[in-house]
Amino acid sequence: MTALTEETLATLPESVAVPSYDRSRLTVGIVHFGVGGFHRAHQAMYLDGLMNEGKAHDWAICGVGVLPGDARMRDALAAQDDLYTLVLKHPDGTREARVIGSITEYLFAPDDPEAVIEKMADPAVRIVSLTITEGGYNIHPVTGAFDAESPAIQADLAPGALPATVFGLVAEALRRRKDRGITPFTVMSCDNIPGNGDVARRSFSAFAHLVDPGLGDWVENTVAFPNSMVDRITPVTTGEDREDLTQRFGIRDAWPVVCEPFTQWALEEHFPGGRPPYEEAGVQVVADVEPYELMKLRLLNAGHQALCYFGYLSGYRYAHEAAADPAIARFLLDYMDIEATPTLRPVPGVDLEAYKRTLIERFANPEVRDTLARLCAESSDRIPKFLLPVVREQLSRGGTVTRAAAVVASWARYAEGVDEAGEPITVVDPLKDQLMAAARTQRRHPTAFIENRELFGDLVDDERFVEPYLRALESLHTNGARATVRQLAG
């Protein structure tokens, strides 16, 4: 068994791909907030591929952690010279291991916010990228406005305060670049949000305006915020994954990443300060990301929501188990074909029918072992961004929302916090308390859950949504999830 470090790379098995470039000669060109599994399976992987071809050596990544829990990533990467193993899990049970070397630094902001700010103020840094989750942009789910009253934001705005949030850190770095006459970096969101670059622009510009109206205007008018669509199923790394890596490849890695073989990235061409040659690594660099983004959000991400609550309530605990249930698979395909697809635009270079069938195959990959609990988490961030836009667009065009309404009902039933066997459900959501309180009253007050106008807007006033929602919720209570989804699937 070999501990993963720069020194031990040459001793790893030949079956493990390792960086072919001299990492000591790399220079940081990207600062990334939110170094989790997805970033390391996606953007860092694409850059590592370019570097192995002798390209992008001035685009190494400095990772940044902002939250207290990020200290774990700091410690894991520090012990391994910022290296980690990426393991592709193929459906036939084979594994493909590769050591990624494109991350060369990691800064934990609570340790030294000044170091993070100065790193971003360095002219060599031309991109600041983000995977801070759907809820990390501090945007109200219905109004779309920046929440200036958040305690964390108010703390950053206090006179003389050291920045602690991603907004405070980025704004201060941009202020220094402005004052020093340095071209601003591009802010590149890689989160699953419709118009993620536009959302980032609103958030960071709004915060900068609160700091200084002049800085806010400069950020809004000068800083580029390209939109992007990112896709790769990357489940949480488990102890079993670490042990499997040791058993199969003899590598001891504190925090490897496991993922499916599929990967996709569509990126808007909007980088005034330059960018890596991403298209040479398979990225679709395009003028308009929206068609790709809508395809992914309304089919894959909303599809996960259609799968996870019904699956969990049916007794399954992994995505592949639920996707293998013929009724759930049929329900999911019907949602995609009948309700989601009519809301999409043509997607250049993509066969939508093949893409939808591929999604079922991806969800059913037994090796990925993506948990339904992970997919059910943070629903109040996900449902309004992935599924409710389909509902609203279908209603505006006179289309059916039977299946989408049933997905919302399955979420409402899940939020009761007890499964059909009477076992407790651990609900993970920033709005957990109010969601569960409403859900627990819905057997006597059936519309309680969707009366939350912060999440659902005026949908509770539209009978075309409420009627199929109540029908599905009643069936979930009376007949259970398996019978309900079978009926919905015909």
Summary of the structure (lengths in Angstrom):
residues: 490
radius of gyration: 22.8
end to end distance: 52.7
largest distance: 66.3
contacts: 1715
relative contact order: 0.10
helix: 50%
strand: 13%
